[in-house]
């Protein structure tokens, strides 16, 4: 039975999903604390036509991520989660999961110091959500290899795969190596655990907020400068004419006190004549 291609109204494929988003990452053990990292994610989707009828045959998605640090520090941690779907003329479809859109290269998160904070879960969930457009497609991904998980990391690696419905036949009791069981996309699972400590912001909103904060800071600075200039002028006047300045201060204080007393008396009189 042929597997339908996504409707043309989904092009560009990213639809309502922002092309650029910023992940506000909190510590998974203390999600109410300030962010421990900011990660920029760029979403790239593509579709290619094939066959004599020119129908859409190949689809791909790439999620490029990179940690954002103060200043101009780049390359502190970056990589890609990707998937590729090929639909043949007889209606079969294969979805390949990997770190590039065209190969089953192993997926891993290259963000030193941020392991275990569900960033990989967010990225993989986006990939699975995209793949669910082809529920009957066969799923392929790289075999689990021992060298890809050091020490006890293979336990976390296996748990990561299993939460998305990727089930492997293992070759050893320690479950360090194995091959993916025959799986269709409809068996894959999406998760929302990442929402416990990650908020995904549209990058455009982040930049707009930054510009607003910069403009607000500029206005506050201008007010502070004007206030400081006025105080400096007042201080200079006090130094140049101390007696005159002292007299003016005494007069202001007396006028303020007289105004306060007058206001209090007027209020009391109004109350006394009130019906």
CORHULIN-V457126 format. One record per helix or strand. SS is the DSSP state (alpha for helix, beta for strand). FROM is the first residue (numbers start at 1). LEN is the number of residues. If there is no record, write none. Layout:
BEGIN
SS,FROM,LEN + SS,FROM,LEN
END
This chain:
BEGIN
alpha,8,3 + beta,20,6 + beta,27,1 + beta,30,1 + beta,37,14 + beta,55,14 + beta,78,10 + beta,93,6 + beta,100,1 + beta,103,1 + alpha,119,13 + beta,138,3 + beta,144,1 + alpha,146,3 + alpha,153,11 + beta,168,3 + beta,178,3 + beta,184,1 + alpha,185,3 + alpha,193,4 + beta,198,5 + alpha,203,38 + alpha,242,32
END
